[in-house]
């Protein structure tokens, strides 16, 4: 099991509703894919869509 999958499983096992787990397995810690293409803007978009949902 990859470290990403292990971390996701750990957080999900906590069953804490205030914790949202979202993984991007094709990206590294700099939000780049294997070709070096940055996906930072995509990640920011996901976060912007997520914030209002948790503030409801």
Beta strands, then each sheet from edge to edge (+ up, - down):
end
